[in-house]
Amino acid sequence: MTRSKTKSPTPCTCYNERQSRWVEPSVLYLLWYKARHGYELMADLPNLGFIKGAADPGSVYRMLRHLEENGLVKSEWDTTGSGPAKRLYTITSMGREHLMHWRDALAQRKKALAMFLKKIQGLEKKVG
């Protein structure tokens, strides 16, 4: 068993969930009502609770490229304001539909996790 980098009550790696798994639905969620620049997305991602600390810029920009290649977001150069032009990302109708698939999958996972947690809690009663 490897030691967790995150402080946990045991040396269990169960606290080391892949944070990158949550970047896709989180980005789509953040773009639902408002177009954003990549740095805005990175600043807002930790507020959703899936990412601890600062968001990894490489993961976020790779995900944005992937989402754009698949038609889930679109981007354009924003030349307003001072400084260099920046990409402004917007969710597409396909991206909205994709986020609804995430919603359904997460609801199913929540249900399965609740059932599994109930079973694990039942073990304490049997053993102890």
N, C-alpha and C positions, 0 to 999 in steps of 0.2 A: 504494500500500500504506500503511495507517495503522499508526502505532506502537502497540505493545502497552502497556497500563498495567502489566502484569506484567513483571517482569524476565525477559528471555529472551535466549538467545544470539544471536538475530537479530531484525530488526524484524517478524517473522512474527506475524500475528494468530492463528495456530494455537494459541497458548497461552491465548486468550481464550474458552474454552468457556462457554456459558451455564450458569451454576451452577444457575439455577432449574429446569433440566431434571431435576435429581436430587432435588428437594425431594419430589415425590410418592412415589417408591419408598422414599426414606429415611424419611419420616414413617410410612409404613405399616410399614416394618421396625421402627422404634422403638416403635410401638404394639403389635406382635405379642404381646409377653409382658406388657406393663405399660401401664395407662392413664396418661396424662401430661397435664400442663397445657401450654399453648402455650409458656411461658417455658422449661420443661424441654426441650421439643423443640428450641427454638432453641439452647439450651446444648449439647445432644447432637449436633446435626446436623454441626458441624465435625469431630467425632471420627470420622465415617465416611469422611472424606477427599475428599469431592466439593466441599465448600465451603471456600474459603479465608477465614479471618477469621470475624467474627461473621455469623450468618445474618441475612438481611434480614427484620425482623418483618412488613413488609407482604406479602412473598412467602409467608411461612409461614402467616399468617392467611388470606390469599386462598386458598391451597391447602387449608387445613383447611375453609374454607367450601365450596369446590368438592367436596372429598371427602365432606363431610356431605350436601350437596345430592344427590350421586349414590349415597348409601347405603353408602359405603365406610368411613366412620367415623360414630360418634354421639357426642354430647356431652351433658353435664348439668352443672348448676351445683353446684360443690363449695363448701359453706358451712362445712366443718370448718376448724379453725385460726383464727388471728387475721387480721384484715384483711378486705377485701371478698371477696365470692364470686368464684370463678374457674371457667372452663370446664374440665372434665376430659374428655379425648378418649379414646375406646376404638375399636379396630378392630372391624368387623363381619365376619361370615362372607363377605360379598361382598368386603370389603376384603382378606381373606386370599386369596381366590381371585384377585383382581386383582393382588396382589403376586406370585402364582405365574405369572401371565401376564408380568409384568415380568421375572421370573427367566428364563423361556423366551426372551423377546425379547433380554435381555442376553446370554444364552448364544449365541444366533445372531449377535448383533453382535460378540461376542468372537471367534467363529470367523471371521467375515468380516474383522475387523480383523487377526487373526493372519495370514490369507492375504494381505491387502494389504500388511502390513508385510514379509512374506517376499518379496513381489514388489519392493517398494522396496529392500530390502536386496540383492536380486539385481541391481539397477541399478548399485550400487557396484562389483560384481564385473565387470560388463560394461564400465563406463566406465574403471575405474580401476586 
